[in-house]
Amino acid sequence: MKVALWQASPTNGEIETVFSAICQQLTAAAAAGARLLLVPELILPGYNRPDLHAKLAQPLDGPWITRLREMAARLDCGICLGWAECDGDRVYNAATTIGPDGAVLAHYRKIQLYGGVEKSSFIPGDQLCPIFTLEGRKMAMLICYDIEFPAHSAALARAGAGLILVPTANPAGFEHVQRLLVPARAHEGNCTIAYANLVGPEGDLIFGGLSVIAGPDGQPLAMAGPRGEALLIVDLAASDAVPEGLRSAQERDYRPAGLPPPG
């Protein structure tokens, strides 16, 4: 199975421009044989636009997701993206995965809100993403800061997720996340992690790019640069082929706290 990752320029509230760009990237991903396109955090309506989060947020059955479902089905390629969701008077930093047939496969609300913008705009989620299946592969989602907490990805990996999709909006200056933490989480969990970041300015924030797909050996299968948009396409057969000796032994060797040392 091939997975595509789009390192995108910030939305800045230009909704129709974003839909046009998503369609373009989804078309290219489908033409390359990808079955899923991963898109960054809050691509709708924009990450650094707290003035628009509550104003433009939509429910899961609203026009944004309906339109994306139709697009995915028409192009026969799934999509996972971050967006602002409203549920009654509550607004969430959410991510949704839509299958190539247009069905909603999973929906998730970010647990670990980061910084003043997010905490002023959103209510934190209260449960991890359910495991879902696409093309016979078990998957799950986290959003940006969530991946920096090892327990979240570890729980998903233990539940069977072989691929964790992470829409993100990581600013420049925090490149250790892409270079170190995401590969470490993949190795710890014996899984593949796809981390799709924004790149370039939005208001007073500059996003750092370096979107990455890391395999279970902790090595990048593909990585974008720190400047400019990119479309990465990876065949997950490459992660399947990682030798057992390069995979983490943590699950096998784990000893609960409080046990005396061996011997």
Backbone as numpy.savetxt, mean C-alpha at the origin, in Angstrom:
# Nx Ny Nz CAx CAy CAz Cx Cy Cz
2.15 -14.27 -11.14 1.31 -13.08 -11.14 2.18 -11.84 -11.14
1.87 -10.89 -11.99 2.58 -9.61 -12.03 1.80 -8.55 -11.25
2.55 -7.74 -10.50 1.99 -6.63 -9.74 2.67 -5.34 -10.20
1.89 -4.29 -10.38 2.42 -2.99 -10.77 2.31 -2.01 -9.61
3.26 -1.11 -9.53 3.28 -0.08 -8.48 3.51 1.26 -9.15
2.65 2.21 -8.85 2.76 3.55 -9.44 3.28 4.53 -8.39
4.47 5.07 -8.62 4.98 6.19 -7.83 4.44 7.46 -8.48
3.52 8.13 -7.77 2.72 9.19 -8.39 3.06 10.57 -7.84
2.83 11.57 -8.65 2.89 12.95 -8.17 1.68 13.22 -7.28
1.81 14.14 -6.32 0.68 14.43 -5.42 -0.55 14.94 -6.17
-1.70 14.64 -5.58 -2.99 14.98 -6.17 -3.29 16.47 -6.13
-3.10 17.04 -4.94 -3.39 18.46 -4.70 -4.83 18.82 -5.05
-5.74 17.87 -4.83 -7.16 18.16 -4.98 -7.69 18.12 -6.40
-6.86 17.80 -7.38 -7.30 17.81 -8.78 -7.87 16.44 -9.14
-9.13 16.24 -8.79 -9.75 14.92 -8.84 -9.80 14.34 -10.25
-10.26 15.10 -11.21 -10.37 14.58 -12.57 -9.01 14.27 -13.18
-8.03 15.10 -12.86 -6.66 14.83 -13.33 -6.16 13.51 -12.78
-6.48 13.23 -11.51 -6.05 11.98 -10.90 -6.74 10.78 -11.54
-8.04 10.88 -11.78 -8.73 9.77 -12.43 -8.16 9.49 -13.81
-7.83 10.54 -14.55 -7.23 10.37 -15.86 -5.88 9.68 -15.75
-5.07 10.08 -14.75 -3.75 9.48 -14.56 -3.87 8.03 -14.11
-4.82 7.73 -13.22 -5.02 6.35 -12.80 -5.39 5.48 -13.99
-6.27 5.96 -14.84 -6.68 5.21 -16.03 -5.47 4.94 -16.93
-4.63 5.95 -17.10 -3.44 5.79 -17.93 -2.50 4.74 -17.35
-2.26 4.81 -16.05 -1.34 3.85 -15.41 -1.94 2.45 -15.38
-3.25 2.36 -15.16 -3.91 1.06 -15.13 -3.87 0.41 -16.51
-4.03 1.22 -17.54 -3.94 0.72 -18.90 -2.54 0.18 -19.19
-1.52 0.93 -18.79 -0.14 0.48 -19.01 0.16 -0.79 -18.21
-0.31 -0.84 -16.96 -0.09 -2.02 -16.12 -0.74 -3.25 -16.74
-1.99 -3.10 -17.20 -2.70 -4.21 -17.82 -2.00 -4.68 -19.09
-1.50 -3.74 -19.88 -0.80 -4.09 -21.12 0.46 -4.89 -20.85
1.07 -4.65 -19.68 2.29 -5.37 -19.29 1.98 -6.70 -18.61
0.71 -7.01 -18.46 0.32 -8.29 -17.88 0.09 -8.27 -16.39
0.11 -7.07 -15.78 -0.12 -6.99 -14.33 -1.59 -7.25 -14.02
-1.84 -7.84 -12.87 -3.20 -8.12 -12.43 -3.65 -7.15 -11.34
-2.71 -6.30 -10.88 -3.05 -5.35 -9.81 -2.10 -4.16 -9.89
-2.65 -2.97 -9.71 -1.88 -1.73 -9.65 -2.00 -1.14 -8.26
-0.86 -0.87 -7.62 -0.83 -0.24 -6.29 -0.58 1.25 -6.45
-1.42 2.06 -5.79 -1.41 3.52 -5.91 -1.20 4.12 -4.51
-0.53 5.28 -4.39 -0.19 5.82 -3.07 -1.37 6.21 -2.17
-1.01 6.58 -0.95 -1.93 6.97 0.13 -2.65 8.28 -0.22
-3.93 8.31 0.07 -4.76 9.52 -0.10 -4.58 10.15 -1.48
-4.47 9.30 -2.49 -4.40 9.83 -3.85 -5.67 10.63 -4.15
-6.76 10.27 -3.49 -8.01 11.03 -3.52 -8.37 11.43 -2.09
-8.45 12.71 -1.79 -8.34 13.87 -2.68 -6.98 14.54 -2.65
-6.00 13.96 -1.93 -4.69 14.57 -1.74 -4.26 14.39 -0.29
-2.99 14.11 -0.08 -2.51 13.87 1.29 -2.42 15.18 2.08
-1.67 16.12 1.55 -1.43 17.37 2.28 -2.49 18.42 1.96
-3.74 17.99 1.96 -4.89 18.87 1.74 -5.92 18.61 2.83
-5.59 18.92 4.09 -6.56 18.69 5.17 -7.84 19.48 4.99
-7.78 20.56 4.20 -8.98 21.33 3.92 -9.98 20.55 3.07
-9.51 19.50 2.40 -10.38 18.73 1.51 -10.78 17.37 2.07
-10.11 16.90 3.12 -10.34 15.53 3.58 -11.80 15.31 3.94
-12.31 16.08 4.87 -13.72 15.90 5.27 -14.67 16.42 4.20
-14.27 17.47 3.52 -15.14 18.10 2.53 -15.43 17.16 1.35
-14.41 16.40 0.91 -14.57 15.58 -0.29 -14.66 14.09 -0.01
-14.45 13.68 1.23 -14.48 12.25 1.56 -15.79 11.61 1.12
-15.71 10.34 0.73 -16.89 9.63 0.22 -17.05 8.29 0.93
-18.24 7.74 0.92 -18.44 6.39 1.47 -17.90 5.33 0.51
-17.78 4.11 1.03 -17.24 3.02 0.23 -18.09 2.75 -1.02
-19.38 3.01 -0.94 -20.24 2.79 -2.10 -20.49 4.08 -2.88
-19.63 5.08 -2.69 -19.79 6.36 -3.35 -19.22 6.39 -4.77
-19.28 7.55 -5.42 -18.88 7.67 -6.82 -17.42 7.32 -7.11
-16.48 7.65 -6.19 -15.07 7.34 -6.46 -14.85 5.84 -6.65
-15.26 5.06 -5.65 -15.01 3.62 -5.72 -15.84 2.97 -6.82
-17.06 3.44 -7.02 -17.88 2.93 -8.12 -17.17 3.13 -9.46
-16.64 4.31 -9.64 -15.94 4.63 -10.89 -14.69 3.77 -11.05
-13.94 3.57 -9.97 -12.73 2.76 -10.03 -13.05 1.29 -10.27
-14.15 0.82 -9.70 -14.56 -0.57 -9.96 -14.87 -0.78 -11.44
-15.56 0.18 -12.02 -15.88 0.09 -13.45 -14.61 0.13 -14.30
-13.66 0.97 -13.90 -12.41 1.10 -14.63 -11.60 -0.20 -14.57
-11.53 -0.78 -13.36 -10.78 -2.03 -13.19 -11.39 -3.14 -14.05
-12.71 -3.25 -14.03 -13.38 -4.30 -14.81 -13.19 -4.08 -16.31
-13.24 -2.84 -16.73 -13.09 -2.53 -18.16 -11.69 -2.87 -18.66
-10.68 -2.61 -17.81 -9.29 -2.82 -18.22 -8.74 -4.17 -17.77
-9.55 -4.91 -17.02 -9.16 -6.24 -16.54 -7.87 -6.19 -15.73
-7.79 -5.22 -14.83 -6.64 -5.09 -13.93 -7.13 -4.52 -12.62
-6.79 -5.15 -11.51 -7.21 -4.67 -10.21 -6.45 -3.42 -9.78
-6.91 -2.81 -8.70 -6.28 -1.60 -8.19 -6.39 -1.57 -6.67
-5.32 -1.16 -6.03 -5.31 -0.89 -4.59 -4.88 0.55 -4.40
-5.67 1.34 -3.71 -5.34 2.76 -3.57 -5.76 3.29 -2.22
-5.12 4.40 -1.82 -5.49 5.09 -0.60 -6.39 6.27 -0.89
-7.38 6.51 0.00 -8.36 7.57 -0.25 -9.02 7.97 1.08
-9.73 9.08 1.07 -10.44 9.59 2.25 -11.87 9.06 2.24
-12.20 8.28 3.26 -13.51 7.64 3.35 -14.34 8.29 4.46
-15.59 8.55 4.19 -16.50 8.99 5.24 -17.49 7.87 5.55
-17.78 7.74 6.83 -18.77 6.78 7.30 -19.60 7.52 8.33
-20.76 8.03 7.90 -21.50 8.96 8.75 -20.71 10.24 8.91
-20.49 10.65 10.16 -19.72 11.87 10.39 -18.25 11.58 10.67
-17.82 10.34 10.50 -16.43 9.96 10.73 -15.69 9.89 9.39
-14.42 10.33 9.42 -13.60 10.31 8.22 -12.36 9.47 8.51
-12.03 8.58 7.59 -10.92 7.65 7.77 -9.90 7.79 6.63
-8.65 7.56 6.96 -7.59 7.37 5.98 -7.66 5.90 5.57
-8.20 5.63 4.40 -8.57 4.26 4.04 -7.81 3.78 2.81
-7.84 2.46 2.63 -7.32 1.82 1.42 -8.30 0.73 1.01
-8.46 0.57 -0.29 -9.37 -0.43 -0.83 -8.68 -1.17 -1.97
-8.87 -2.47 -2.01 -8.39 -3.26 -3.14 -9.58 -3.76 -3.94
-9.52 -3.50 -5.24 -10.55 -3.89 -6.19 -9.95 -4.90 -7.15
-10.64 -6.00 -7.39 -10.14 -7.04 -8.28 -10.29 -6.70 -9.74
-9.66 -7.47 -10.63 -9.77 -7.23 -12.07 -11.19 -7.36 -12.61
-12.07 -7.98 -11.83 -13.47 -8.09 -12.25 -14.32 -6.95 -11.71
-13.69 -6.01 -10.97 -14.41 -4.87 -10.41 -14.98 -5.10 -9.03
-14.79 -6.28 -8.46 -15.30 -6.55 -7.12 -14.38 -5.96 -6.06
-14.96 -5.46 -4.97 -14.16 -5.00 -3.84 -13.69 -6.23 -3.08
-12.36 -6.41 -3.02 -11.78 -7.57 -2.35 -11.53 -7.33 -0.87
-11.17 -6.10 -0.52 -10.90 -5.79 0.89 -10.90 -4.28 1.08
-11.19 -3.88 2.31 -11.20 -2.47 2.68 -10.54 -2.34 4.05
-9.74 -1.29 4.23 -8.95 -1.14 5.46 -8.86 0.33 5.85
-8.86 0.58 7.16 -8.72 1.93 7.70 -7.43 2.03 8.51
-6.63 3.02 8.20 -5.31 3.17 8.80 -5.39 3.22 10.32
-4.57 2.42 10.98 -4.55 2.36 12.43 -3.64 3.42 13.03
-2.44 3.52 12.49 -1.40 4.40 13.05 -1.40 5.75 12.32
-2.17 6.68 12.78 -2.18 8.01 12.17 -0.89 8.73 12.52
-0.37 9.49 11.55 0.92 10.15 11.75 0.77 11.67 11.65
1.27 12.39 12.65 1.38 13.84 12.57 0.06 14.58 12.70
0.20 15.89 12.76 -0.96 16.75 13.01 -1.99 16.73 11.91
-1.56 16.67 10.65 -2.52 16.68 9.54 -3.44 15.48 9.62
-2.88 14.30 9.78 -3.71 13.10 9.83 -4.59 13.07 11.08
-4.02 13.41 12.22 -4.76 13.30 13.46 -5.88 14.33 13.55
-5.74 15.44 12.82 -6.82 16.43 12.79 -7.91 16.08 11.78
-7.57 15.24 10.80 -8.52 14.92 9.73 -9.26 13.61 9.93
-8.61 12.62 10.58 -9.11 11.26 10.52 -9.31 10.62 11.90
-10.19 9.64 11.93 -10.37 8.73 13.05 -9.51 7.50 12.78
-8.75 6.99 13.75 -7.95 5.79 13.47 -8.82 4.55 13.32
-8.38 3.65 12.46 -9.02 2.35 12.36 -8.76 1.53 13.60
-9.54 0.45 13.77 -9.41 -0.34 14.99 -9.22 -1.83 14.72
-8.94 -2.21 13.47 -8.67 -3.61 13.19 -7.81 -3.75 11.95
-7.01 -4.82 11.94 -6.15 -5.08 10.81 -6.98 -5.49 9.59
-6.37 -5.37 8.44 -7.02 -5.75 7.19 -7.29 -7.25 7.16
-8.46 -7.66 6.73 -8.71 -9.09 6.55 -7.86 -9.63 5.39
-7.44 -10.88 5.51 -6.70 -11.52 4.42 -7.65 -11.76 3.25
-7.19 -11.45 2.05 -8.00 -11.70 0.86 -7.14 -12.38 -0.20
-7.77 -12.90 -1.23 -7.06 -13.69 -2.23 -7.28 -13.10 -3.63
-6.20 -13.01 -4.36 -6.24 -12.62 -5.77 -5.30 -13.53 -6.54
-5.82 -14.13 -7.60 -5.02 -15.04 -8.42 -4.36 -16.13 -7.58
-5.07 -16.58 -6.56 -4.56 -17.65 -5.71 -3.58 -17.22 -4.65
-3.30 -15.92 -4.55 -2.33 -15.40 -3.58 -3.06 -14.70 -2.44
-2.62 -14.99 -1.23 -3.19 -14.32 -0.06 -2.49 -12.99 0.17
-3.30 -11.95 0.40 -2.78 -10.59 0.51 -3.46 -9.85 1.65
-2.89 -8.70 1.99 -3.49 -7.80 2.98 -2.95 -6.40 2.70
-3.50 -5.42 3.42 -3.07 -4.03 3.26 -2.66 -3.42 4.60
-1.70 -2.52 4.54 -1.41 -1.56 5.59 -1.31 -0.20 4.90
-1.22 0.88 5.68 -1.08 2.21 5.09 0.09 2.93 5.76
1.09 3.28 4.99 2.20 4.15 5.37 2.77 3.83 6.76
2.51 4.67 7.76 3.12 4.57 9.09 2.85 3.22 9.74
1.77 2.55 9.35 1.47 1.22 9.89 2.64 0.26 9.75
3.36 0.34 8.61 4.41 -0.63 8.32 5.60 -0.45 9.26
5.70 0.70 9.91 6.82 0.95 10.82 6.62 0.29 12.18
5.47 -0.32 12.40 5.18 -1.04 13.63 5.23 -2.54 13.31
6.28 -3.23 13.73 6.49 -4.62 13.30 5.33 -5.55 13.60
4.59 -5.30 14.68 3.52 -6.22 15.06 2.43 -6.30 14.00
2.17 -5.22 13.29 1.10 -5.23 12.29 1.43 -6.15 11.12
2.60 -5.95 10.53 2.96 -6.81 9.39 3.19 -8.24 9.84
3.72 -8.44 11.06 3.93 -9.79 11.56 2.61 -10.52 11.72
1.59 -9.84 12.22 0.28 -10.47 12.40 -0.32 -10.85 11.04
-0.17 -9.99 10.05 -0.70 -10.31 8.72 0.04 -11.48 8.09
1.37 -11.50 8.28 2.15 -12.61 7.73 1.78 -13.92 8.40
1.59 -13.89 9.72 1.20 -15.11 10.42 -0.17 -15.60 9.98
-1.03 -14.66 9.59 -2.38 -15.01 9.11 -2.36 -15.54 7.68
-1.19 -15.51 7.04 -1.06 -16.11 5.72 -0.80 -15.15 4.58
-0.70 -13.85 4.83 -0.48 -12.89 3.75 0.91 -13.06 3.15
0.98 -13.42 1.90 2.26 -13.51 1.21 2.65 -12.22 0.53
1.68 -11.30 0.40 1.92 -9.98 -0.19 1.19 -8.95 0.64
1.90 -7.94 1.11 1.30 -6.84 1.86 1.42 -5.58 1.01
0.29 -4.98 0.71 0.21 -3.78 -0.12 0.17 -2.56 0.77
1.04 -1.58 0.50 1.16 -0.42 1.38 1.11 0.87 0.57
-0.06 1.48 0.40 -0.10 2.85 -0.12 0.51 3.79 0.92
1.35 4.72 0.48 2.05 5.56 1.44 2.23 6.98 0.91
2.56 7.89 1.83 2.88 9.28 1.50 4.01 9.70 2.42
5.18 9.14 2.18 6.33 9.34 3.05 7.16 10.53 2.59
7.32 11.55 3.43 8.05 12.75 3.00 9.54 12.48 2.82
10.19 13.37 2.07 11.64 13.34 1.97 12.22 13.54 3.37
13.34 12.87 3.61 13.97 12.93 4.92 13.73 11.70 5.77
12.83 10.84 5.30 12.51 9.60 6.04 12.81 8.37 5.18
13.88 8.46 4.40 14.19 7.40 3.44 14.58 6.09 4.09
14.88 6.12 5.40 15.20 4.86 6.09 14.02 3.88 6.04
12.82 4.41 5.90 11.65 3.53 5.84 11.72 2.65 4.59
11.92 3.30 3.43 11.98 2.54 2.18 13.24 1.66 2.10
14.36 2.21 2.56 15.63 1.51 2.38 15.85 0.41 3.41
15.32 0.60 4.63 15.62 -0.33 5.72 14.39 -1.04 6.28
13.37 -0.26 6.68 12.27 -0.86 7.42 11.38 -1.74 6.55
11.04 -1.29 5.36 10.18 -2.11 4.51 10.86 -3.44 4.16
12.13 -3.43 3.72 12.80 -4.72 3.48 12.89 -5.58 4.74
13.11 -4.96 5.90 13.17 -5.73 7.14 11.83 -6.39 7.45
10.73 -5.64 7.27 9.41 -6.22 7.52 9.14 -7.40 6.57
9.57 -7.27 5.32 9.37 -8.35 4.37 10.16 -9.59 4.79
11.40 -9.40 5.20 12.23 -10.53 5.62 11.68 -11.17 6.89
11.30 -10.34 7.86 10.76 -10.88 9.11 9.53 -11.76 8.86
8.70 -11.34 7.92 7.45 -12.04 7.68 7.49 -13.08 6.59
8.69 -13.28 5.98 8.78 -14.21 4.84 7.72 -13.89 3.79
7.58 -12.61 3.51 6.55 -12.18 2.56 7.12 -11.12 1.64
6.32 -10.68 0.69 6.68 -9.57 -0.19 5.87 -8.35 0.22
6.52 -7.20 0.25 5.84 -5.95 0.60 6.01 -4.95 -0.53
4.89 -4.43 -1.02 4.89 -3.40 -2.05 4.49 -2.07 -1.41
5.35 -1.07 -1.56 5.23 0.21 -0.85 5.23 1.33 -1.89
4.05 1.89 -2.19 3.90 2.88 -3.26 3.83 4.28 -2.67
4.83 5.10 -2.97 4.95 6.43 -2.38 4.62 7.53 -3.40
4.27 8.68 -2.87 4.18 9.90 -3.65 5.59 10.45 -3.87
5.72 11.35 -4.85 7.00 11.98 -5.11 6.78 13.42 -5.55
7.57 14.34 -4.96 7.45 15.74 -5.33 6.62 16.54 -4.34
6.39 17.84 -4.62 5.77 18.74 -3.65 4.25 18.74 -3.68
3.69 18.94 -2.49 2.26 19.24 -2.33 2.17 20.21 -1.16
1.91 21.48 -1.46 1.94 22.49 -0.41 3.33 22.58 0.18
3.42 22.51 1.51 4.71 22.64 2.17 5.40 21.30 2.44
4.89 20.24 1.84 5.51 18.92 1.98 6.14 18.48 0.66
7.28 17.84 0.75 7.90 17.21 -0.41 7.99 15.72 -0.12
7.44 14.91 -1.00 7.44 13.46 -0.81 8.67 12.84 -1.46
9.17 11.77 -0.84 10.50 11.28 -1.15 10.61 10.16 -2.15
9.52 9.70 -2.75 9.63 8.63 -3.74 10.25 7.37 -3.16
11.18 6.76 -3.90 11.86 5.52 -3.51 10.85 4.40 -3.23
9.77 4.39 -3.97 8.80 3.30 -3.85 9.52 1.98 -4.08
9.11 0.94 -3.35 9.87 -0.31 -3.38 8.96 -1.51 -3.28
9.35 -2.59 -3.94 8.77 -3.91 -3.74 9.89 -4.79 -3.21
9.77 -5.21 -1.96 10.82 -5.96 -1.28 10.41 -7.42 -1.12
11.33 -8.32 -1.38 11.05 -9.75 -1.28 11.37 -10.33 0.08
11.09 -11.61 0.27 11.26 -12.24 1.58 12.72 -12.40 2.01
13.67 -12.13 1.11 15.08 -12.12 1.51 15.52 -10.72 1.94
14.59 -9.77 1.99 14.92 -8.41 2.38 15.57 -7.60 1.29
15.57 -8.11 0.07 16.17 -7.39 -1.05 15.08 -6.79 -1.94
15.34 -5.61 -2.52 14.35 -5.02 -3.43 14.22 -5.83 -4.71
12.99 -6.14 -5.07 12.71 -6.71 -6.39 12.66 -5.59 -7.43
12.28 -4.39 -6.99 12.29 -3.19 -7.83 12.20 -1.98 -6.91
12.83 -0.89 -7.33 12.79 0.33 -6.52 12.84 1.54 -7.45
11.98 2.51 -7.20 11.97 3.76 -7.97 12.98 4.73 -7.37
13.24 5.80 -8.08 14.17 6.82 -7.62 13.51 7.84 -6.70
14.28 8.80 -6.21 13.75 9.81 -5.30 13.07 10.98 -6.00
13.12 11.00 -7.32 12.50 12.09 -8.09 11.77 11.50 -9.30
10.61 12.04 -9.57 9.89 11.67 -10.77 8.98 10.46 -10.61
7.92 10.45 -11.38 6.98 9.33 -11.36 7.63 8.09 -11.94
7.07 6.93 -11.59 7.58 5.66 -12.10 6.47 4.63 -12.04
6.53 3.68 -12.94 5.65 2.52 -12.91 6.53 1.28 -12.83
6.50 0.61 -11.68 7.28 -0.61 -11.48 6.38 -1.81 -11.71
6.88 -2.81 -12.40 6.13 -4.04 -12.63 7.02 -5.21 -12.25
6.52 -6.04 -11.35 7.29 -7.17 -10.83 6.49 -8.45 -10.97
7.14 -9.48 -11.44 6.54 -10.82 -11.45 6.84 -11.45 -10.10
5.78 -11.79 -9.35 5.97 -12.33 -8.01 6.64 -13.70 -8.01
6.81 -14.29 -9.18 7.58 -15.52 -9.25 9.00 -15.30 -8.76
9.51 -14.05 -8.88 10.85 -13.74 -8.40 10.94 -13.86 -6.88
9.88 -13.47 -6.18 9.88 -13.62 -4.72 9.65 -15.07 -4.32
8.87 -15.80 -5.11 8.65 -17.22 -4.82 9.96 -18.00 -4.91
10.88 -17.52 -5.76 12.12 -18.25 -6.03 13.22 -17.98 -5.00
12.97 -17.12 -4.02 14.00 -16.85 -3.00 14.31 -18.14 -2.26
15.57 -18.57 -2.20 15.92 -19.84 -1.54 15.56 -19.83 -0.06
15.25 -21.00 0.45 14.87 -21.14 1.86 15.95 -20.60 2.78
17.20 -20.79 2.40 18.30 -20.34 3.26 18.39 -18.84 3.41
17.75 -18.08 2.51 17.77 -16.62 2.59 16.52 -16.06 3.24
15.62 -16.94 3.62 14.38 -16.50 4.27 14.56 -16.45 5.78
13.72 -15.69 6.44 13.83 -15.55 7.90 13.47 -16.86 8.60
14.20 -17.14 9.68 13.90 -18.29 10.53 13.20 -17.86 11.81
12.77 -16.60 11.87 12.23 -16.06 13.13 11.01 -16.83 13.61
10.10 -17.16 12.70 8.89 -17.85 13.12 9.22 -19.22 13.70
10.15 -19.90 13.04 10.54 -21.23 13.51 11.27 -21.17 14.86
12.11 -20.14 15.02 12.98 -20.08 16.20 12.43 -19.23 17.33
11.26 -18.67 17.16 10.73 -17.74 18.16 10.50 -18.44 19.50
10.95 -17.78 20.57 10.75 -18.27 21.94 9.98 -17.20 22.71
8.82 -17.52 23.26 8.05 -16.52 24.00 8.84 -15.91 25.14
8.56 -14.66 25.42 9.25 -13.95 26.51 9.04 -14.70 27.82
10.08 -14.72 28.65 9.97 -15.34 29.97 10.52 -16.73 30.04
10.76 -17.35 28.87 11.35 -18.69 28.89 12.83 -18.59 29.20
13.37 -19.52 29.97 14.82 -19.49 30.23 15.58 -19.80 28.97
16.81 -19.35 28.86 17.61 -19.64 27.68 17.87 -21.14 27.56
18.04 -21.63 26.32 18.28 -23.06 26.14 19.58 -23.49 26.82
19.61 -24.73 27.30 20.80 -25.26 27.97 20.80 -24.96 29.43
